[in-house]
Amino acid sequence: MPDPMRSYLDFEKPIAELDSKIDELRALAASGSDIGDEVARLEDKSRQSLDELYATLTPWQKTLVARHPQRPHCLDYVNALITEFTPLAGDRKFAEDQALVGGFGRFRGESVCVIGQEKGATTESRLKHNFGMARPEGYRKAVRLMEMADRFGIPVISLVDTAGAYPGIGAEERGQAEAIARSTDACLQLTVPNVALVIGEGGSGGAIAIATANRVLMLEHAIYSVISPEAASSILWRDGTKAQEAATNMKITAQDLLRFGVIDGILKEPSGGAHRDPDAMITTAGNAIALALDELRPLDGKVLRDQRRQKFLAIGRRLG
């Protein structure tokens, strides 16, 4: 049987069957059977099949990969890349929102402010972090942290991974739209470098609220959209089953968005997606963030702010 720790998506069924066969042969080899060559042959075939499959993913398949439960999440990146991390809680107005985590630490020796959406990896942690869907207090916390970072000249790193801002009644009553708008404005007002990395889902205003950055990067199989494919399908066709068609038409992949100038770069994922080699993915992300900060660090605060504003105005002119 395949390793129970592995989780295969529906379109990965051929890979799952190969891996199952490999596991069976490994068990036989462990009992003394001389079948090492056959195991090696099947392993090569599995790797090749995985490479070929992931080289031709459809937008809907990329959506499924972006949502994979074993994909590295915000806190995985923080724990691996940020030393002396000190999380800060609360918006100083209403409450603490654990869907959006933030604090200060050191990235390769430099002080940084880190803000990100955490989906959680277990049932308990998903409930704790509300599946990465922040309420108004989460975005007001982000504003508080960004203003603090700006005051002390500390760069901001945003890790984006959310299906969208939480749409509950309480969140709307407490001013969800206003909180998102103020968080977006806080990004635009920064006079320090800010770099955003979409590590999974970049959903709607919930993402843009912390991703209005000098450099916006995306993982190869991440998605970034104004609405989920399922919601778009329901609105446009009154048919939630057309999500695959919606995903294709919405141009939500990193490759499409780079072509349109919405993002600035794509980070290649390990073969089979970030979840198959989280350590390698996190290392790649760290290198990309470091490079972006190196490019932005020499720029004056006014130049950084003007560059960021012009970047987003240009997107509107191109796509308007």
Buried (B, 14 or more C-beta within 10 A) or exposed (E): EBEEEBEBBEBBEEBBEBBBBBBBBBEEBEEEEEEEEBBEEBBEBBBEBBEEBBEEBEBBBBBBBBBBEBBBBBBBBBEBBBEEBEEBEEBEEBBEBBBBBBBBBEBEEEBBBBBBBBBBBEEEBBEEBBBBBBBBBBBBBBBBBBEBBBEEEBBBBBBBBBBBBBEEEEBBEBBBEEBBBBBBEBBEBBBBBBBBBBBBBBBBBBBBBBBBBBBBBBBBBBBBBBBBBBBBBBEBEEEBEBBBBBBBBBBBBBBBBBEEEBBBBBBEBBBBBBBBBBEBBBEBBBEBBBBBBEEBEEBEEEEBBEBBEEBBEEBEEEEE
